[in-house]
Amino acid sequence: MHELRSPAEVAEATGDLVVRWAAQALTQDYPHERGAAWRLGEAVAVHAPELNRNDRLVFTGPADDAAELLSRTMPSLAGERLRPLAATALAHQVATRLDLRVRATFGWMHLVAEPPTAPAPDVEWLAPSDEEAVTCLLRKANPRSYVFPDDPGARRWAGVRDADGELLAVGADTWPAPGVRFIAGVATHPDHRGRGLSTSVCAFLTRELAREGAVTLMVDADNTAALKVYRRLGFRYRSVTALAR
């Protein structure tokens, strides 16, 4: 088993974007306890404490190598919040080998088309003074959001206002990794849905973040409205599964 000490070493070991996203935990400015990464055979795993609300252990590779790698690393990773995460088929194979349970299955999406080129109308980067309004909107429109303005992974917010300056829709550039950018916290005020506002916000974020690397996000598998928006923007769906001890 070989330790990988930087996002660059992880990127050399695998092209899996979920694993490369988790490798932000190896950077000096990661806002939580520093993570760790390893390679064994053709398998790679990254431990990212408190990444997007969970202690994630993201892995990829052949099932036998991945199971062996997790069997060596998991005993030293304390805590019931540890969530091994991988492509669904691989996660189920490893769960069977290591007697882990399936906790949740959802979607990982990444941009595979050219990003939108036209500016999204009326969407702007928000200021720190808007954070209270963003929080209020999220609590009303998306209380289960995995990111709020006080989250240390939230980098910046984009939004659409009405003529009076009230926020109608928002989304965040959050949990950035070297070469991989992540969209989260998308929400539209319940009174203003059906107008394409979330699409505009996501198009703006996609265009801006594509300048910095691959653009990615997570989505509930049954969120048909969001899936429709993301697919229209050029994102491809991949089923991923989180495990638990």
C-alpha positions in Angstrom: 0.0 0.0 0.0 1.4 3.4 -1.1 0.4 6.7 0.5 -0.5 9.6 -1.9 0.4 12.9 -0.5 -1.2 15.5 -2.8 -4.1 16.1 -5.1 -1.6 15.9 -8.0 -0.5 12.4 -7.0 -4.2 11.3 -6.7 -4.9 12.7 -10.1 -1.9 10.8 -11.5 -3.3 7.6 -9.9 -6.9 7.9 -11.1 -9.1 9.9 -13.4 -12.2 9.3 -11.2 -13.6 12.8 -10.5 -15.2 11.9 -7.2 -11.9 10.7 -5.8 -10.1 13.7 -7.2 -12.7 16.0 -5.7 -12.2 14.4 -2.3 -8.4 14.9 -2.6 -9.0 18.6 -1.6 -8.6 17.2 1.9 -4.9 16.9 1.1 -4.4 20.6 0.5 -3.0 23.1 3.1 -6.1 25.2 3.1 -8.6 22.4 3.6 -11.0 23.8 6.4 -11.1 20.6 8.4 -8.7 18.0 9.7 -6.3 17.1 6.9 -7.2 13.9 5.1 -5.1 11.0 3.6 -5.0 9.0 0.4 -3.6 5.6 -0.6 -3.1 3.4 -3.6 -3.1 -0.4 -3.5 -2.8 -2.3 -6.8 -5.2 -0.4 -9.1 -7.4 0.9 -6.3 -7.3 4.4 -4.9 -9.0 5.8 -1.7 -9.1 9.3 -0.2 -10.3 10.0 3.3 -11.8 13.5 3.5 -13.0 14.4 7.0 -16.2 16.4 7.1 -16.4 16.9 3.4 -19.9 18.1 2.4 -21.3 17.1 5.9 -19.7 13.6 6.1 -16.4 11.9 6.8 -16.0 10.5 3.3 -13.8 7.7 2.2 -14.0 7.9 -1.5 -12.6 4.9 -3.5 -12.3 3.5 -6.9 -10.7 0.5 -8.7 -11.2 -3.2 -9.1 -13.4 -4.6 -6.3 -10.7 -7.0 -4.9 -8.1 -4.3 -4.7 -10.6 -1.8 -3.3 -11.8 -4.2 -0.6 -8.3 -4.9 0.4 -7.4 -1.2 0.6 -10.5 -0.4 2.7 -9.8 -3.4 5.0 -6.4 -1.9 5.7 -7.4 1.7 6.1 -10.8 1.7 7.8 -9.8 0.3 11.2 -7.7 3.4 11.8 -10.4 5.8 10.8 -12.6 6.3 13.8 -16.1 7.5 13.9 -19.6 6.3 13.0 -19.9 9.1 10.5 -17.4 7.5 8.1 -19.0 7.1 4.7 -17.2 5.0 2.2 -18.4 6.2 -1.2 -17.9 4.8 -4.7 -19.7 4.0 -8.0 -22.8 2.0 -7.1 -21.7 -1.3 -8.6 -18.3 -1.2 -6.9 -19.8 -0.1 -3.6 -22.1 -3.1 -3.5 -19.3 -5.5 -4.3 -17.1 -4.0 -1.6 -20.0 -4.0 0.9 -20.5 -7.7 0.4 -16.8 -8.4 0.9 -16.4 -6.3 4.0 -19.8 -6.7 5.6 -20.7 -3.1 5.2 -24.3 -1.8 4.8 -25.7 0.4 2.1 -26.7 3.8 3.5 -27.8 5.8 0.4 -27.6 5.8 -3.3 -27.7 9.1 -5.3 -26.2 10.8 -8.3 -22.9 12.3 -9.1 -22.9 14.5 -12.2 -20.2 16.1 -14.2 -20.2 18.4 -17.2 -19.5 16.5 -20.5 -20.6 19.2 -23.0 -19.3 22.6 -23.7 -20.3 25.0 -21.0 -22.9 27.7 -21.7 -21.4 30.6 -23.5 -24.1 33.2 -23.3 -24.3 35.2 -20.0 -27.1 34.0 -17.8 -29.5 37.0 -17.6 -29.9 38.7 -14.2 -27.5 36.3 -12.4 -24.7 37.9 -10.3 -22.1 36.9 -7.8 -23.4 37.9 -4.4 -21.6 39.8 -1.6 -20.9 38.7 1.9 -23.7 41.1 3.0 -26.2 38.9 1.2 -25.4 35.8 3.3 -28.3 36.3 5.7 -30.7 36.5 2.8 -29.2 33.4 1.2 -29.7 31.5 4.5 -33.3 32.6 4.7 -34.0 31.5 1.2 -32.4 28.1 1.7 -34.3 27.5 4.9 -37.6 28.2 3.0 -36.8 26.6 -0.3 -34.2 23.9 0.4 -33.9 23.2 4.1 -32.0 20.0 3.5 -29.3 21.7 1.5 -25.9 20.3 2.1 -24.3 23.8 2.1 -25.3 27.1 3.8 -23.3 30.4 3.8 -21.8 29.5 7.2 -20.4 26.2 5.8 -16.5 26.4 5.6 -16.7 24.8 2.2 -18.9 27.6 0.7 -16.6 29.6 -1.5 -19.1 32.1 -3.1 -22.8 32.4 -4.0 -24.6 33.4 -7.1 -28.2 34.6 -7.3 -31.1 36.3 -9.1 -33.0 39.2 -7.5 -36.4 40.8 -8.3 -36.8 44.5 -9.0 -36.8 45.2 -5.3 -33.6 43.4 -4.6 -35.1 40.3 -3.0 -33.3 37.0 -3.7 -35.4 34.6 -5.8 -32.8 31.9 -6.6 -29.3 31.0 -5.5 -26.5 28.4 -5.9 -23.0 28.0 -4.6 -19.5 27.4 -5.8 -18.5 25.2 -2.9 -15.9 22.6 -1.8 -13.4 23.3 -4.6 -10.6 20.8 -5.3 -7.6 21.3 -7.6 -9.0 20.8 -11.1 -12.5 19.9 -9.9 -15.3 22.4 -9.1 -18.5 21.6 -7.3 -22.0 23.2 -7.4 -24.4 22.9 -4.4 -27.0 24.9 -2.5 -29.3 25.4 -5.5 -32.7 26.7 -4.5 -35.6 28.9 -5.9 -38.2 30.7 -3.7 -41.4 28.6 -3.8 -43.4 31.5 -5.1 -41.1 31.9 -8.1 -40.6 28.3 -9.4 -41.4 27.4 -12.9 -39.7 30.5 -14.4 -36.3 28.8 -15.1 -34.5 30.8 -12.4 -32.5 27.8 -11.1 -31.6 26.9 -14.6 -30.2 30.4 -15.1 -28.2 30.2 -11.8 -26.8 26.8 -12.7 -25.9 27.9 -16.2 -24.1 30.9 -14.7 -22.2 28.7 -12.2 -21.4 26.1 -14.9 -19.9 28.7 -17.2 -17.9 30.4 -14.5 -16.6 27.2 -12.9 -15.7 25.5 -16.2 -12.9 28.1 -16.4 -11.2 26.5 -13.4 -11.7 22.8 -14.0 -14.2 20.0 -14.3 -17.7 21.0 -13.1 -19.5 18.5 -10.8 -22.4 18.2 -8.4 -24.5 15.7 -6.5 -28.2 15.2 -6.9 -30.9 13.0 -5.4 -31.8 10.1 -7.8 -35.5 11.0 -7.6 -35.1 14.7 -8.1 -36.5 14.7 -11.6 -36.8 18.5 -11.9 -33.1 19.0 -11.0 -32.0 16.1 -13.2 -33.8 17.6 -16.2 -32.0 21.0 -15.6 -28.6 19.5 -15.2 -28.9 17.2 -18.2 -30.1 20.1 -20.4 -26.9 22.0 -19.3 -24.7 19.0 -20.4 -24.2 17.1 -17.2 -23.9 13.3 -17.2 -25.4 11.2 -14.4 -23.4 8.5 -12.5 -24.9 6.5 -9.7 -22.9 6.5 -6.5 -23.5 4.7 -3.2 -22.5 5.6 0.4 -21.8 2.8 2.8 -21.6 2.5 6.5 -20.2 0.1 9.1 
